[in-house]
Amino acid sequence: MTYPAIELRGVVRSYPGEPPIQALAGVDITIDSGEIVAIVGPSGSGKSTLLNVMGTLDRATEGSVLIDGIDTRSLSERQLCGLRATKLGFVFQSFHLLESSRIIDNVANGLIYQGIDHRERNRRALQALDHVGLGDRANTKPPKLSGGQRQRVAIARAIVSEPSLILADEPTGNLDTRTSDDVLALLADLNERIGATIAIITHDSEVAARAPRCIHVRDGLIYQPTAQGSAIS
Amino acid sequence: MSTRTTPAVGRSQLRFRDRIWTGLGGLGSRPARTLLTALGIAIGIASMVAVVGISASSKADILAELDELGTNLLQVRPGSSFIGESSKLPPDANVMLGAIPTVESTSGIAEVNADVNRSIHDETPNGVKALTTDGSLDDALQLETASGRFIDENTQDLPVVVLGAVAAERLAIDSIEGGPTVAIAGRVFQVIGIMKSHPLHPDLDRSVFLGHNYAQTELGIDANHTAIYLRVQPTLLEATRPLLARTANPVDPNEVEVSRPSDALEAQAKVDQNLQNLLLALGGVALLVGGVGIANIMVIAVIERRSEIGLRRALGATRGHIRSQFVIEAAALSTLGGTLGVALGVTATWVYANNQGWTVAVPSEALAAGVAVALVIGALAGLYPAAKAARLDPADAVRPTG
């Protein structure tokens, strides 16, 4: 049977303090395989914490997170790393490319912690670069690329391991409007062409509006905005 | 809770080769910093290799001298009497010593209290002194002639001399061709040989040798030797040595000094050893400072590369992978310095030894140890920064700073 790409059930993330701060106050989200979803909320809404919990970079205080049917609560630290290596792809606002490594090596790094050998990594990295339209720039280094191209490289790195879920954290936050459109179009295209499951976390409602499905976060909770877009939970 | 089975999770693993390359990757991205940091270690290792190399070369030189001198050579000289007056060896000491079965050969010298000049009218002081010899001093001390031959039994009783290398130079005689002569105590002697220079016996280089018998009968010097050289059977040397004083002077054995010239060289080698240890310790301090420098730079690198660490964690790296990456980077940085240091140290040794006229002898263990020590120091220096890197919270590390 196939599982949802990710399933959050009653996820609470609180930080110790007097009183404890609840960044997530009981969140349920299910994203099915092959979906493209925007998770939108203003800063301070808890969407960064949500991203961390979804990406297993942070653990939920309560509730469970299942990725491709695997309950992450039952996993050891080491197993979580394995899960990230195989089931999750990340795209960051500031790209996080290694400036002195060639583009193909940057992309191949998406496979390095699976213990895949060098040649196979490069083969698959080249394929991923083709998917994002940078197949001919494989030997260039990041300083020679524009912001949009950098984000394409980062996207190639995220898809190279064919993860169950790609988490894109403000992927257009550092890009101008036109380049943003290109990057969002690329994500939509990858969703369509290779069936990548993508969650775009953003504060930008314009970006969110382009996704077929939109999850709104405020004060650590999911809510449905009223027709006017005002948020009263 | 649901009862559905949990699918297997892929393991996070990093191939050995990738582990190494990942560690080396950080070095290439900042070449200038890499080189400067490695320099600290390089200086420490270079100084240690140079110390070991120079002292080994010097020791090789001393050992070569020892070899030439032979360890079975003993010297018997008159000491001082109980009340501090200088004493003399009995006239027949030479013969008595020669009678000891384990003594292979003896030869004595005695100083002639007279100037040596180019002619009887020449009175220029030149520091050349005359020494009498009997037996085969050339064999005992392994002296060689540059031209002509040494005094032997046939020439013992004749007015002939052999010149030491420096003496010949001072008397302006460079060959025995044409029968050059010198004057000693108003008498003329024919030069029948000129010695090679013997760096081990500089006083002999400045001397002119004549037969002991001739000097005794014709110049009227007394028969006492001022020094007797013995070659002793090497295996029985220690047994023979205590007998010498009593044999040379049965009446006052305390007034005889027995020494082994090779002891002085061995002592010199030992002094070198002490100095070497001191310098090695100093090199060790330099190395320690270099290690602290590496630790320092690595701490900075960890702070600067926070986002890379976060990225790697997001890509599936374990804490262990991050830790090993930075330990390997530190070790590689230090090994680079160590290799550089070994090269520098060998060069320094080569230059110094050539300057001193020694043969270059750097023990290969020192080369291997230099690189190995650097590697270990680097790995140790990397431990703390690497642990810091591994402890970073991945969720924090991926967040853009500022």
Chai-1 contact restraints between the chains, C-beta under 6 A:
chainA,res_idxA,chainB,res_idxB,connection_type,confidence,min_distance_angstrom,max_distance_angstrom,comment,restraint_id
A,N52,B,A395,contact,1.0,0.0,6.0,A-B,restraint_1
A,L57,B,P394,contact,1.0,0.0,6.0,A-B,restraint_2
A,L57,B,A395,contact,1.0,0.0,6.0,A-B,restraint_3
A,D58,B,A395,contact,1.0,0.0,6.0,A-B,restraint_4
A,G69,B,P7,contact,1.0,0.0,6.0,A-B,restraint_5
A,I70,B,T6,contact,1.0,0.0,6.0,A-B,restraint_6
A,I70,B,P7,contact,1.0,0.0,6.0,A-B,restraint_7
A,I70,B,V9,contact,1.0,0.0,6.0,A-B,restraint_8
A,R78,B,T318,contact,1.0,0.0,6.0,A-B,restraint_9
A,Q79,B,V9,contact,1.0,0.0,6.0,A-B,restraint_10
A,C81,B,S12,contact,1.0,0.0,6.0,A-B,restraint_11
A,C81,B,G316,contact,1.0,0.0,6.0,A-B,restraint_12
A,C81,B,T318,contact,1.0,0.0,6.0,A-B,restraint_13
A,G82,B,V9,contact,1.0,0.0,6.0,A-B,restraint_14
A,G82,B,G10,contact,1.0,0.0,6.0,A-B,restraint_15
A,G82,B,R11,contact,1.0,0.0,6.0,A-B,restraint_16
A,G82,B,S12,contact,1.0,0.0,6.0,A-B,restraint_17
A,L83,B,V9,contact,1.0,0.0,6.0,A-B,restraint_18
A,R84,B,G316,contact,1.0,0.0,6.0,A-B,restraint_19
A,A85,B,S12,contact,1.0,0.0,6.0,A-B,restraint_20
A,A85,B,G316,contact,1.0,0.0,6.0,A-B,restraint_21
A,T86,B,G10,contact,1.0,0.0,6.0,A-B,restraint_22
A,F90,B,A314,contact,1.0,0.0,6.0,A-B,restraint_23
A,S94,B,P400,contact,1.0,0.0,6.0,A-B,restraint_24
A,H96,B,S307,contact,1.0,0.0,6.0,A-B,restraint_25
A,H96,B,L311,contact,1.0,0.0,6.0,A-B,restraint_26
A,S100,B,S29,contact,1.0,0.0,6.0,A-B,restraint_27
A,G110,B,L315,contact,1.0,0.0,6.0,A-B,restraint_28
A,I112,B,D18,contact,1.0,0.0,6.0,A-B,restraint_29
A,Y113,B,S12,contact,1.0,0.0,6.0,A-B,restraint_30
A,Y113,B,L14,contact,1.0,0.0,6.0,A-B,restraint_31
A,Y113,B,L315,contact,1.0,0.0,6.0,A-B,restraint_32
A,Y113,B,G316,contact,1.0,0.0,6.0,A-B,restraint_33
A,Y113,B,A317,contact,1.0,0.0,6.0,A-B,restraint_34
A,G115,B,Q13,contact,1.0,0.0,6.0,A-B,restraint_35
A,G115,B,R15,contact,1.0,0.0,6.0,A-B,restraint_36
